Amino acid sequence: IRIFTTRVDTIPGATFLVLAPEHPLIPSIVTEEQQEEVSRYQKETASKSDFDRTEVNLQKTGVFTGAYAVNPYTGHRIPIWVGDYVLGSYGTGAVMGVPDKDERDFDFAKKFELKIEPAGNEAAET
């Protein structure tokens, strides 16, 4: 899964991935157990505008695909989710969830009880 970041130093803190509901890889990674829930979620979010999906005050929504990726820095397995705050038309349509450094990722992690790890070298931020 291709992910773009301007903050390479935060990769150690990536504890999950989020794909846009329209991401083309979803059909090939979603598990059979999660297929129905993911399909329902994709249909539900298809009617929302990009503005509505990225509204800052909007409650985060998402669904687990049943699949995992590997954090290339830590080697840990991290869950792959589908979330409407990620847009298929922006960047690669996939984000690494770094809840220690990004407010949207933090809100998503808190809501779905996902792991929050330190994101890396604090000195790189100064």
N, CA, C and O atoms as a printed pandas DataFrame, in Angstrom:
     atom_number atom_name residue_name chain_id  residue_number  x_coord  y_coord  z_coord
0              1         N          ILE        A               1    0.861   -1.170    0.000
1              2        CA          ILE        A               1    0.000    0.000    0.000
2              3         C          ILE        A               1    0.900    1.224    0.000
3              4         O          ILE        A               1    1.737    1.392    0.888
4              5         N          ARG        A               2    0.728    2.061   -0.980
5              6        CA          ARG        A               2    1.548    3.269   -1.091
6              7         C          ARG        A               2    0.994    4.356   -0.183
7              8         O          ARG        A               2   -0.193    4.681   -0.216
8              9         N          ILE        A               3    1.884    4.901    0.622
9             10        CA          ILE        A               3    1.526    5.980    1.533
10            11         C          ILE        A               3    2.563    7.073    1.383
11            12         O          ILE        A               3    3.762    6.795    1.339
12            13         N          PHE        A               4    2.115    8.302    1.305
13            14        CA          PHE        A               4    3.018    9.439    1.211
14            15         C          PHE        A               4    3.082   10.127    2.565
15            16         O          PHE        A               4    2.060   10.296    3.231
16            17         N          THR        A               5    4.273   10.522    2.969
17            18        CA          THR        A               5    4.419   11.299    4.195
18            19         C          THR        A               5    5.534   12.319    4.018
19            20         O          THR        A               5    6.526   12.069    3.333
20            21         N          THR        A               6    5.353   13.459    4.642
21            22        CA          THR        A               6    6.413   14.461    4.699
22            23         C          THR        A               6    7.175   14.331    6.003
23            24         O          THR        A               6    8.146   15.054    6.228
24            25         N          ARG        A               7    6.747   13.416    6.870
25            26        CA          ARG        A               7    7.342   13.253    8.189
26            27         C          ARG        A               7    7.833   11.823    8.387
27            28         O          ARG        A               7    7.222   11.036    9.111
28            29         N          VAL        A               8    8.933   11.505    7.739
29            30        CA          VAL        A               8    9.507   10.168    7.838
30            31         C          VAL        A               8    9.819    9.805    9.295
31            32         O          VAL        A               8    9.757    8.638    9.679
32            33         N          ASP        A               9   10.150   10.808   10.087
33            34        CA          ASP        A               9   10.494   10.551   11.493
34            35         C          ASP        A               9    9.309   10.045   12.307
35            36         O          ASP        A               9    9.510    9.567   13.424
36            37         N          THR        A              10    8.084   10.129   11.793
37            38        CA          THR        A              10    6.923    9.655   12.554
38            39         C          THR        A              10    6.561    8.203   12.255
39            40         O          THR        A              10    5.679    7.652   12.914
40            41         N          ILE        A              11    7.207    7.573   11.292
41            42        CA          ILE        A              11    6.868    6.201   10.912
42            43         C          ILE        A              11    6.885    5.229   12.101
43            44         O          ILE        A              11    6.029    4.346   12.150
44            45         N          PRO        A              12    7.814    5.347   13.059
45            46        CA          PRO        A              12    7.758    4.422   14.199
46            47         C          PRO        A              12    6.445    4.493   14.978
47            48         O          PRO        A              12    6.063    3.523   15.631
48            49         N          GLY        A              13    5.754    5.626   14.916
49            50        CA          GLY        A              13    4.498    5.792   15.636
50            51         C          GLY        A              13    3.268    5.385   14.864
51            52         O          GLY        A              13    2.154    5.534   15.365
52            53         N          ALA        A              14    3.438    4.868   13.643
53            54        CA          ALA        A              14    2.282    4.413   12.863
54            55         C          ALA        A              14    1.773    3.099   13.446
55            56         O          ALA        A              14    2.466    2.082   13.423
56            57         N          THR        A              15    0.555    3.141   13.968
57            58        CA          THR        A              15   -0.014    1.955   14.615
58            59         C          THR        A              15   -1.196    1.373   13.856
59            60         O          THR        A              15   -1.738    0.340   14.246
60            61         N          PHE        A              16   -1.599    2.032   12.771
61            62        CA          PHE        A              16   -2.667    1.526   11.923
62            63         C          PHE        A              16   -2.597    2.238   10.575
63            64         O          PHE        A              16   -1.925    3.261   10.443
64            65         N          LEU        A              17   -3.286    1.701    9.584
65            66        CA          LEU        A              17   -3.432    2.339    8.274
66            67         C          LEU        A              17   -4.906    2.591    8.053
67            68         O          LEU        A              17   -5.753    1.833    8.525
68            69         N          VAL        A              18   -5.215    3.666    7.328
69            70        CA          VAL        A              18   -6.603    3.939    6.955
70            71         C          VAL        A              18   -6.654    4.172    5.450
71            72         O          VAL        A              18   -5.915    4.993    4.907
72            73         N          LEU        A              19   -7.538    3.437    4.791
73            74        CA          LEU        A              19   -7.768    3.586    3.362
74            75         C          LEU        A              19   -9.061    4.353    3.145
75            76         O          LEU        A              19  -10.005    4.229    3.925
76            77         N          ALA        A              20   -9.099    5.144    2.085
77            78        CA          ALA        A              20  -10.335    5.795    1.687
78            79         C          ALA        A              20  -11.347    4.714    1.317
79            80         O          ALA        A              20  -10.955    3.664    0.808
80            81         N          PRO        A              21  -12.627    4.938    1.556
81            82        CA          PRO        A              21  -13.636    3.922    1.221
82            83         C          PRO        A              21  -13.628    3.506   -0.247
83            84         O          PRO        A              21  -14.053    2.400   -0.583
84            85         N          GLU        A              22  -13.147    4.387   -1.122
85            86        CA          GLU        A              22  -13.115    4.070   -2.549
86            87         C          GLU        A              22  -11.750    3.547   -3.012
87            88         O          GLU        A              22  -11.516    3.428   -4.215
88            89         N          HIS        A              23  -10.863    3.240   -2.089
89            90        CA          HIS        A              23   -9.521    2.775   -2.449
90            91         C          HIS        A              23   -9.614    1.461   -3.234
91            92         O          HIS        A              23  -10.336    0.552   -2.825
92            93         N          PRO        A              24   -8.895    1.352   -4.354
93            94        CA          PRO        A              24   -9.011    0.161   -5.210
94            95         C          PRO        A              24   -8.466   -1.134   -4.603
95            96         O          PRO        A              24   -8.794   -2.213   -5.096
96            97         N          LEU        A              25   -7.653   -1.066   -3.561
97            98        CA          LEU        A              25   -7.118   -2.299   -2.964
98            99         C          LEU        A              25   -8.078   -2.981   -1.987
99           100         O          LEU        A              25   -7.869   -4.136   -1.616
100          101         N          ILE        A              26   -9.107   -2.285   -1.579
101          102        CA          ILE        A              26   -9.999   -2.841   -0.554
102          103         C          ILE        A              26  -10.549   -4.217   -0.933
103          104         O          ILE        A              26  -10.491   -5.130   -0.109
104          105         N          PRO        A              27  -11.077   -4.403   -2.140
105          106        CA          PRO        A              27  -11.621   -5.736   -2.457
106          107         C          PRO        A              27  -10.600   -6.869   -2.343
107          108         O          PRO        A              27  -10.968   -8.006   -2.049
108          109         N          SER        A              28   -9.337   -6.570   -2.570
109          110        CA          SER        A              28   -8.333   -7.632   -2.542
110          111         C          SER        A              28   -7.766   -7.902   -1.152
111          112         O          SER        A              28   -7.086   -8.909   -0.956
112          113         N          ILE        A              29   -8.030   -7.023   -0.183
113          114        CA          ILE        A              29   -7.472   -7.256    1.160
114          115         C          ILE        A              29   -8.515   -7.557    2.230
115          116         O          ILE        A              29   -8.187   -8.148    3.259
116          117         N          VAL        A              30   -9.766   -7.161    2.003
117          118        CA          VAL        A              30  -10.783   -7.362    3.033
118          119         C          VAL        A              30  -11.014   -8.862    3.236
119          120         O          VAL        A              30  -11.092   -9.628    2.276
120          121         N          THR        A              31  -11.120   -9.261    4.497
121          122        CA          THR        A              31  -11.344  -10.671    4.801
122          123         C          THR        A              31  -12.819  -11.020    4.595
123          124         O          THR        A              31  -13.685  -10.146    4.597
124          125         N          GLU        A              32  -13.072  -12.270    4.424
125          126        CA          GLU        A              32  -14.436  -12.743    4.223
126          127         C          GLU        A              32  -15.330  -12.342    5.401
127          128         O          GLU        A              32  -16.488  -11.968    5.211
128          129         N          GLU        A              33  -14.786  -12.422    6.610
129          130        CA          GLU        A              33  -15.559  -12.089    7.809
130          131         C          GLU        A              33  -15.962  -10.614    7.847
131          132         O          GLU        A              33  -16.990  -10.270    8.430
132          133         N          GLN        A              34  -15.176   -9.757    7.243
133          134        CA          GLN        A              34  -15.432   -8.313    7.289
134          135         C          GLN        A              34  -16.096   -7.784    6.018
135          136         O          GLN        A              34  -16.465   -6.611    5.960
136          137         N          GLN        A              35  -16.252   -8.629    5.006
137          138        CA          GLN        A              35  -16.752   -8.192    3.699
138          139         C          GLN        A              35  -18.084   -7.444    3.785
139          140         O          GLN        A              35  -18.222   -6.364    3.210
140          141         N          GLU        A              36  -19.033   -7.990    4.475
141          142        CA          GLU        A              36  -20.361   -7.379    4.547
142          143         C          GLU        A              36  -20.309   -6.014    5.227
143          144         O          GLU        A              36  -20.910   -5.051    4.749
144          145         N          GLU        A              37  -19.598   -5.937    6.331
145          146        CA          GLU        A              37  -19.507   -4.670    7.064
146          147         C          GLU        A              37  -18.759   -3.603    6.251
147          148         O          GLU        A              37  -19.156   -2.438    6.244
148          149         N          VAL        A              38  -17.690   -3.997    5.574
149          150        CA          VAL        A              38  -16.935   -3.045    4.746
150          151         C          VAL        A              38  -17.794   -2.567    3.580
151          152         O          VAL        A              38  -17.810   -1.373    3.283
152          153         N          SER        A              39  -18.501   -3.466    2.917
153          154        CA          SER        A              39  -19.367   -3.088    1.798
154          155         C          SER        A              39  -20.460   -2.126    2.253
155          156         O          SER        A              39  -20.747   -1.146    1.565
156          157         N          ARG        A              40  -21.067   -2.396    3.398
157          158        CA          ARG        A              40  -22.096   -1.519    3.951
158          159         C          ARG        A              40  -21.520   -0.136    4.205
159          160         O          ARG        A              40  -22.144    0.875    3.883
160          161         N          TYR        A              41  -20.323   -0.095    4.784
161          162        CA          TYR        A              41  -19.676    1.179    5.095
162          163         C          TYR        A              41  -19.353    1.955    3.816
163          164         O          TYR        A              41  -19.549    3.169    3.764
164          165         N          GLN        A              42  -18.866    1.274    2.800
165          166        CA          GLN        A              42  -18.550    1.932    1.532
166          167         C          GLN        A              42  -19.811    2.558    0.917
167          168         O          GLN        A              42  -19.765    3.683    0.419
168          169         N          LYS        A              43  -20.914    1.842    0.952
169          170        CA          LYS        A              43  -22.171    2.379    0.418
170          171         C          LYS        A              43  -22.635    3.584    1.234
171          172         O          LYS        A              43  -23.109    4.573    0.676
172          173         N          GLU        A              44  -22.499    3.495    2.531
173          174        CA          GLU        A              44  -22.913    4.577    3.428
174          175         C          GLU        A              44  -22.106    5.854    3.187
175          176         O          GLU        A              44  -22.667    6.949    3.192
176          177         N          THR        A              45  -20.821    5.724    2.981
177          178        CA          THR        A              45  -19.968    6.905    2.811
178          179         C          THR        A              45  -19.984    7.447    1.385
179          180         O          THR        A              45  -19.576    8.588    1.165
180          181         N          ALA        A              46  -20.437    6.669    0.423
181          182        CA          ALA        A              46  -20.461    7.112   -0.972
182          183         C          ALA        A              46  -21.348    8.338   -1.178
183          184         O          ALA        A              46  -21.142    9.101   -2.122
184          185         N          SER        A              47  -22.324    8.530   -0.308
185          186        CA          SER        A              47  -23.240    9.662   -0.460
186          187         C          SER        A              47  -22.712   10.946    0.186
187          188         O          SER        A              47  -23.332   12.000    0.045
188          189         N          LYS        A              48  -21.591   10.877    0.883
189          190        CA          LYS        A              48  -21.030   12.056    1.548
190          191         C          LYS        A              48  -20.088   12.811    0.605
191          192         O          LYS        A              48  -19.377   12.206   -0.197
192          193         N          SER        A              49  -20.097   14.129    0.716
193          194        CA          SER        A              49  -19.168   14.941   -0.079
194          195         C          SER        A              49  -17.784   14.917    0.565
195          196         O          SER        A              49  -17.641   14.569    1.738
196          197         N          ASP        A              50  -16.769   15.288   -0.209
197          198        CA          ASP        A              50  -15.416   15.375    0.341
198          199         C          ASP        A              50  -15.379   16.361    1.508
199          200         O          ASP        A              50  -14.709   16.114    2.510
200          201         N          PHE        A              51  -16.091   17.467    1.379
201          202        CA          PHE        A              51  -16.133   18.467    2.450
202          203         C          PHE        A              51  -16.708   17.858    3.722
203          204         O          PHE        A              51  -16.149   18.026    4.806
204          205         N          ASP        A              52  -17.825   17.151    3.589
205          206        CA          ASP        A              52  -18.443   16.521    4.760
206          207         C          ASP        A              52  -17.511   15.496    5.400
207          208         O          ASP        A              52  -17.449   15.384    6.624
208          209         N          ARG        A              53  -16.795   14.755    4.575
209          210        CA          ARG        A              53  -15.913   13.705    5.089
210          211         C          ARG        A              53  -14.705   14.263    5.820
211          212         O          ARG        A              53  -14.174   13.607    6.716
212          213         N          THR        A              54  -14.262   15.449    5.461
213          214        CA          THR        A              54  -13.045   15.997    6.070
214          215         C          THR        A              54  -13.336   17.097    7.082
215          216         O          THR        A              54  -12.405   17.712    7.600
216          217         N          GLU        A              55  -14.597   17.355    7.371
217          218        CA          GLU        A              55  -14.966   18.366    8.366
218          219         C          GLU        A              55  -14.255   18.049    9.685
219          220         O          GLU        A              55  -14.346   16.932   10.192
220          221         N          VAL        A              56  -13.557   19.029   10.227
221          222        CA          VAL        A              56  -12.733   18.838   11.422
222          223         C          VAL        A              56  -13.543   18.340   12.612
223          224         O          VAL        A              56  -13.079   17.470   13.349
224          225         N          ASN        A              57  -14.721   18.865   12.809
225          226        CA          ASN        A              57  -15.531   18.509   13.977
226          227         C          ASN        A              57  -16.353   17.239   13.791
227          228         O          ASN        A              57  -17.060   16.811   14.703
228          229         N          LEU        A              58  -16.261   16.654   12.639
229          230        CA          LEU        A              58  -17.031   15.458   12.325
230          231         C          LEU        A              58  -16.563   14.270   13.164
231          232         O          LEU        A              58  -15.364   14.064   13.352
232          233         N          GLN        A              59  -17.515   13.500   13.660
233          234        CA          GLN        A              59  -17.206   12.269   14.389
234          235         C          GLN        A              59  -16.525   11.297   13.429
235          236         O          GLN        A              59  -17.006   11.088   12.315
236          237         N          LYS        A              60  -15.427   10.711   13.845
237          238        CA          LYS        A              60  -14.704    9.768   12.997
238          239         C          LYS        A              60  -15.496    8.471   12.869
239          240         O          LYS        A              60  -16.047    7.959   13.843
240          241         N          THR        A              61  -15.540    7.953   11.642
241          242        CA          THR        A              61  -16.180    6.669   11.404
242          243         C          THR        A              61  -15.195    5.775   10.665
243          244         O          THR        A              61  -14.270    6.257   10.011
244          245         N          GLY        A              62  -15.400    4.485   10.775
245          246        CA          GLY        A              62  -14.516    3.559   10.088
246          247         C          GLY        A              62  -14.910    2.128   10.346
247          248         O          GLY        A              62  -15.792    1.839   11.155
248          249         N          VAL        A              63  -14.238    1.234    9.642
249          250        CA          VAL        A              63  -14.474   -0.193    9.799
250          251         C          VAL        A              63  -13.157   -0.935    9.509
251          252         O          VAL        A              63  -12.408   -0.572    8.602
252          253         N          PHE        A              64  -12.906   -1.956   10.285
253          254        CA          PHE        A              64  -11.704   -2.775   10.135
254          255         C          PHE        A              64  -11.869   -3.699    8.939
255          256         O          PHE        A              64  -12.929   -4.299    8.761
256          257         N          THR        A              65  -10.834   -3.821    8.122
257          258        CA          THR        A              65  -10.882   -4.693    6.937
258          259         C          THR        A              65  -10.619   -6.159    7.271
259          260         O          THR        A              65  -10.928   -7.048    6.477
260          261         N          GLY        A              66  -10.049   -6.407    8.448
261          262        CA          GLY        A              66   -9.634   -7.767    8.794
262          263         C          GLY        A              66   -8.202   -8.049    8.376
263          264         O          GLY        A              66   -7.643   -9.091    8.718
264          265         N          ALA        A              67   -7.601   -7.109    7.629
265          266        CA          ALA        A              67   -6.241   -7.287    7.120
266          267         C          ALA        A              67   -5.237   -6.481    7.941
267          268         O          ALA        A              67   -5.599   -5.570    8.686
268          269         N          TYR        A              68   -3.982   -6.841    7.781
269          270        CA          TYR        A              68   -2.891   -6.161    8.486
270          271         C          TYR        A              68   -1.773   -5.803    7.511
271          272         O          TYR        A              68   -1.581   -6.461    6.489
272          273         N          ALA        A              69   -1.055   -4.764    7.846
273          274        CA          ALA        A              69    0.166   -4.376    7.137
274          275         C          ALA        A              69    1.306   -4.496    8.149
275          276         O          ALA        A              69    1.077   -4.812    9.316
276          277         N          VAL        A              70    2.514   -4.245    7.704
277          278        CA          VAL        A              70    3.671   -4.270    8.597
278          279         C          VAL        A              70    4.289   -2.880    8.602
279          280         O          VAL        A              70    4.595   -2.323    7.548
280          281         N          ASN        A              71    4.469   -2.328    9.791
281          282        CA          ASN        A              71    5.160   -1.050    9.916
282          283         C          ASN        A              71    6.608   -1.311    9.510
283          284         O          ASN        A              71    7.278   -2.128   10.141
284          285         N          PRO        A              72    7.110   -0.633    8.467
285          286        CA          PRO        A              72    8.454   -0.929    7.957
286          287         C          PRO        A              72    9.570   -0.572    8.923
287          288         O          PRO        A              72   10.683   -1.077    8.781
288          289         N          TYR        A              73    9.307    0.272    9.888
289          290        CA          TYR        A              73   10.329    0.669   10.848
290          291         C          TYR        A              73   10.375   -0.287   12.041
291          292         O          TYR        A              73   11.448   -0.730   12.450
292          293         N          THR        A              74    9.192   -0.601   12.597
293          294        CA          THR        A              74    9.137   -1.430   13.806
294          295         C          THR        A              74    8.987   -2.912   13.521
295          296         O          THR        A              74    9.336   -3.749   14.355
296          297         N          GLY        A              75    8.460   -3.245   12.324
297          298        CA          GLY        A              75    8.183   -4.641   12.004
298          299         C          GLY        A              75    6.895   -5.149   12.622
299          300         O          GLY        A              75    6.565   -6.323   12.456
300          301         N          HIS        A              76    6.146   -4.295   13.338
301          302        CA          HIS        A              76    4.894   -4.703   13.972
302          303         C          HIS        A              76    3.764   -4.772   12.954
303          304         O          HIS        A              76    3.694   -3.973   12.020
304          305         N          ARG        A              77    2.879   -5.750   13.159
305          306        CA          ARG        A              77    1.657   -5.827   12.354
306          307         C          ARG        A              77    0.717   -4.714   12.805
307          308         O          ARG        A              77    0.520   -4.505   14.002
308          309         N          ILE        A              78    0.146   -4.010   11.848
309          310        CA          ILE        A              78   -0.782   -2.933   12.175
310          311         C          ILE        A              78   -2.074   -3.137   11.368
311          312         O          ILE        A              78   -2.023   -3.490   10.189
312          313         N          PRO        A              79   -3.224   -2.914   12.006
313          314        CA          PRO        A              79   -4.494   -3.153   11.324
314          315         C          PRO        A              79   -4.764   -2.146   10.216
315          316         O          PRO        A              79   -4.372   -0.982   10.298
316          317         N          ILE        A              80   -5.444   -2.622    9.180
317          318        CA          ILE        A              80   -5.840   -1.767    8.068
318          319         C          ILE        A              80   -7.344   -1.501    8.186
319          320         O          ILE        A              80   -8.158   -2.424    8.200
320          321         N          TRP        A              81   -7.679   -0.237    8.268
321          322        CA          TRP        A              81   -9.058    0.210    8.400
322          323         C          TRP        A              81   -9.496    0.948    7.144
323          324         O          TRP        A              81   -8.669    1.353    6.327
324          325         N          VAL        A              82  -10.790    1.115    7.002
325          326        CA          VAL        A              82  -11.382    2.000    6.003
326          327         C          VAL        A              82  -12.010    3.135    6.796
327          328         O          VAL        A              82  -12.762    2.895    7.741
328          329         N          GLY        A              83  -11.703    4.372    6.415
329          330        CA          GLY        A              83  -12.247    5.521    7.134
330          331         C          GLY        A              83  -12.593    6.649    6.187
331          332         O          GLY        A              83  -11.870    6.907    5.225
332          333         N          ASP        A              84  -13.699    7.321    6.458
333          334        CA          ASP        A              84  -14.146    8.359    5.529
334          335         C          ASP        A              84  -13.367    9.664    5.634
335          336         O          ASP        A              84  -13.548   10.545    4.794
336          337         N          TYR        A              85  -12.503    9.816    6.642
337          338        CA          TYR        A              85  -11.697   11.040    6.693
338          339         C          TYR        A              85  -10.519   10.993    5.722
339          340         O          TYR        A              85   -9.814   11.987    5.549
340          341         N          VAL        A              86  -10.309    9.847    5.093
341          342        CA          VAL        A              86   -9.283    9.704    4.054
342          343         C          VAL        A              86   -9.994    9.752    2.701
343          344         O          VAL        A              86  -10.987    9.058    2.480
344          345         N          LEU        A              87   -9.471   10.576    1.813
345          346        CA          LEU        A              87  -10.086   10.757    0.497
346          347         C          LEU        A              87   -9.274   10.058   -0.590
347          348         O          LEU        A              87   -8.048   10.169   -0.629
348          349         N          GLY        A              88   -9.958    9.346   -1.460
349          350        CA          GLY        A              88   -9.286    8.682   -2.572
350          351         C          GLY        A              88   -8.712    9.663   -3.576
351          352         O          GLY        A              88   -7.791    9.330   -4.321
352          353         N          SER        A              89   -9.253   10.868   -3.596
353          354        CA          SER        A              89   -8.802   11.880   -4.551
354          355         C          SER        A              89   -7.636   12.718   -4.031
355          356         O          SER        A              89   -7.170   13.623   -4.723
356          357         N          TYR        A              90   -7.162   12.429   -2.826
357          358        CA          TYR        A              90   -6.074   13.208   -2.243
358          359         C          TYR        A              90   -4.898   12.289   -1.945
359          360         O          TYR        A              90   -5.052   11.290   -1.241
360          361         N          GLY        A              91   -3.731   12.616   -2.472
361          362        CA          GLY        A              91   -2.542   11.787   -2.244
362          363         C          GLY        A              91   -2.745   10.394   -2.816
363          364         O          GLY        A              91   -3.139   10.234   -3.971
364          365         N          THR        A              92   -2.472    9.398   -1.999
365          366        CA          THR        A              92   -2.607    8.011   -2.447
366          367         C          THR        A              92   -3.911    7.369   -1.977
367          368         O          THR        A              92   -4.176    6.208   -2.288
368          369         N          GLY        A              93   -4.724    8.115   -1.231
369          370        CA          GLY        A              93   -5.965    7.553   -0.704
370          371         C          GLY        A              93   -5.723    6.638    0.476
371          372         O          GLY        A              93   -6.594    5.854    0.855
372          373         N          ALA        A              94   -4.540    6.737    1.056
373          374        CA          ALA        A              94   -4.174    5.905    2.206
374          375         C          ALA        A              94   -3.298    6.732    3.139
375          376         O          ALA        A              94   -2.425    7.476    2.692
376          377         N          VAL        A              95   -3.541    6.592    4.439
377          378        CA          VAL        A              95   -2.702    7.292    5.414
378          379         C          VAL        A              95   -2.214    6.314    6.473
379          380         O          VAL        A              95   -2.903    5.364    6.843
380          381         N          MET        A              96   -1.001    6.582    6.946
381          382        CA          MET        A              96   -0.525    5.821    8.096
382          383         C          MET        A              96   -1.048    6.553    9.318
383          384         O          MET        A              96   -0.882    7.766    9.447
384          385         N          GLY        A              97   -1.674    5.813   10.205
385          386        CA          GLY        A              97   -2.230    6.408   11.415
386          387         C          GLY        A              97   -1.137    6.617   12.447
387          388         O          GLY        A              97   -0.600    5.660   13.006
388          389         N          VAL        A              98   -0.813    7.884   12.692
389          390        CA          VAL        A              98    0.199    8.246   13.692
390          391         C          VAL        A              98   -0.511    9.090   14.758
391          392         O          VAL        A              98   -0.411   10.317   14.751
392          393         N          PRO        A              99   -1.224    8.427   15.668
393          394        CA          PRO        A              99   -2.046    9.159   16.622
394          395         C          PRO        A              99   -1.272   10.042   17.598
395          396         O          PRO        A              99   -1.851   10.938   18.212
396          397         N          ASP        A             100    0.015    9.800   17.746
397          398        CA          ASP        A             100    0.834   10.637   18.630
398          399         C          ASP        A             100    1.116   12.008   18.020
399          400         O          ASP        A             100    1.462   12.941   18.745
400          401         N          LYS        A             101    0.974   12.146   16.707
401          402        CA          LYS        A             101    1.351   13.395   16.023
402          403         C          LYS        A             101    0.229   14.031   15.218
403          404         O          LYS        A             101    0.380   15.171   14.780
404          405         N          ASP        A             102   -0.885   13.349   15.004
405          406        CA          ASP        A             102   -1.945   13.881   14.159
406          407         C          ASP        A             102   -3.273   13.808   14.909
407          408         O          ASP        A             102   -3.663   12.746   15.396
408          409         N          GLU        A             103   -3.959   14.940   14.998
409          410        CA          GLU        A             103   -5.198   15.007   15.771
410          411         C          GLU        A             103   -6.288   14.104   15.194
411          412         O          GLU        A             103   -7.006   13.447   15.949
412          413         N          ARG        A             104   -6.421   14.064   13.865
413          414        CA          ARG        A             104   -7.441   13.194   13.262
414          415         C          ARG        A             104   -7.135   11.727   13.552
415          416         O          ARG        A             104   -8.033   10.949   13.875
416          417         N          ASP        A             105   -5.852   11.354   13.434
417          418        CA          ASP        A             105   -5.456    9.977   13.740
418          419         C          ASP        A             105   -5.674    9.670   15.217
419          420         O          ASP        A             105   -6.098    8.568   15.566
420          421         N          PHE        A             106   -5.389   10.633   16.082
421          422        CA          PHE        A             106   -5.592   10.452   17.517
422          423         C          PHE        A             106   -7.070   10.203   17.817
423          424         O          PHE        A             106   -7.410    9.280   18.557
424          425         N          ASP        A             107   -7.947   11.029   17.239
425          426        CA          ASP        A             107   -9.390   10.862   17.454
426          427         C          ASP        A             107   -9.857    9.495   16.959
427          428         O          ASP        A             107  -10.667    8.836   17.613
428          429         N          PHE        A             108   -9.346    9.073   15.807
429          430        CA          PHE        A             108   -9.704    7.772   15.236
430          431         C          PHE        A             108   -9.226    6.648   16.160
431          432         O          PHE        A             108   -9.975    5.717   16.456
432          433         N          ALA        A             109   -7.984    6.745   16.607
433          434        CA          ALA        A             109   -7.414    5.711   17.489
434          435         C          ALA        A             109   -8.183    5.623   18.808
435          436         O          ALA        A             109   -8.454    4.528   19.299
436          437         N          LYS        A             110   -8.530    6.765   19.373
437          438        CA          LYS        A             110   -9.276    6.763   20.635
438          439         C          LYS        A             110  -10.651    6.120   20.446
439          440         O          LYS        A             110  -11.072    5.295   21.257
440          441         N          LYS        A             111  -11.343    6.501   19.377
441          442        CA          LYS        A             111  -12.687    5.976   19.145
442          443         C          LYS        A             111  -12.676    4.455   18.978
443          444         O          LYS        A             111  -13.544    3.763   19.510
444          445         N          PHE        A             112  -11.691    3.936   18.240
445          446        CA          PHE        A             112  -11.656    2.508   17.939
446          447         C          PHE        A             112  -10.674    1.734   18.819
447          448         O          PHE        A             112  -10.372    0.570   18.556
448          449         N          GLU        A             113  -10.178    2.402   19.873
449          450        CA          GLU        A             113   -9.280    1.771   20.849
450          451         C          GLU        A             113   -8.056    1.141   20.194
451          452         O          GLU        A             113   -7.687    0.002   20.481
452          453         N          LEU        A             114   -7.436    1.921   19.302
453          454        CA          LEU        A             114   -6.216    1.485   18.627
454          455         C          LEU        A             114   -4.999    1.968   19.407
455          456         O          LEU        A             114   -5.068    2.955   20.139
456          457         N          LYS        A             115   -3.910    1.275   19.244
457          458        CA          LYS        A             115   -2.673    1.565   19.958
458          459         C          LYS        A             115   -2.131    2.957   19.604
459          460         O          LYS        A             115   -2.205    3.393   18.455
460          461         N          ILE        A             116   -1.590    3.635   20.605
461          462        CA          ILE        A             116   -0.933    4.923   20.409
462          463         C          ILE        A             116    0.495    4.782   20.914
463          464         O          ILE        A             116    0.727    4.534   22.098
464          465         N          GLU        A             117    1.458    4.946   19.992
465          466        CA          GLU        A             117    2.885    4.807   20.300
466          467         C          GLU        A             117    3.584    6.143   20.094
467          468         O          GLU        A             117    3.117    6.969   19.309
468          469         N          PRO        A             118    4.700    6.369   20.789
469          470        CA          PRO        A             118    5.487    7.564   20.492
470          471         C          PRO        A             118    5.921    7.549   19.022
471          472         O          PRO        A             118    6.283    6.505   18.482
472          473         N          ALA        A             119    5.877    8.713   18.393
473          474        CA          ALA        A             119    6.084    8.773   16.949
474          475         C          ALA        A             119    7.527    8.947   16.525
475          476         O          ALA        A             119    7.779    9.049   15.324
476          477         N          GLY        A             120    8.459    8.985   17.404
477          478        CA          GLY        A             120    9.841    9.049   16.940
478          479         C          GLY        A             120   10.622   10.214   17.501
479          480         O          GLY        A             120   10.304   10.766   18.554
480          481         N          ASN        A             121   11.629   10.560   16.779
481          482        CA          ASN        A             121   12.628   11.522   17.188
482          483         C          ASN        A             121   12.045   12.909   17.385
483          484         O          ASN        A             121   11.754   13.613   16.417
484          485         N          GLU        A             122   11.878   13.296   18.630
485          486        CA          GLU        A             122   11.343   14.627   18.948
486          487         C          GLU        A             122   12.302   15.722   18.501
487          488         O          GLU        A             122   11.862   16.827   18.184
488          489         N          ALA        A             123   13.590   15.443   18.470
489          490        CA          ALA        A             123   14.563   16.456   18.071
490          491         C          ALA        A             123   14.380   16.864   16.621
491          492         O          ALA        A             123   14.742   17.979   16.247
492          493         N          ALA        A             124   13.820   15.977   15.789
493          494        CA          ALA        A             124   13.626   16.295   14.376
494          495         C          ALA        A             124   12.580   17.388   14.175
495          496         O          ALA        A             124   12.507   17.990   13.104
496          497         N          GLU        A             125   11.773   17.643   15.201
497          498        CA          GLU        A             125   10.721   18.634   15.072
498          499         C          GLU        A             125   11.201   20.053   15.360
499          500         O          GLU        A             125   10.495   21.004   15.025
500          501         N          THR        A             126   12.359   20.230   15.960
501          502        CA          THR        A             126   12.794   21.564   16.345
502          503         C          THR        A             126   13.576   22.247   15.251
503          504         O          THR        A             126   14.015   23.384   15.424
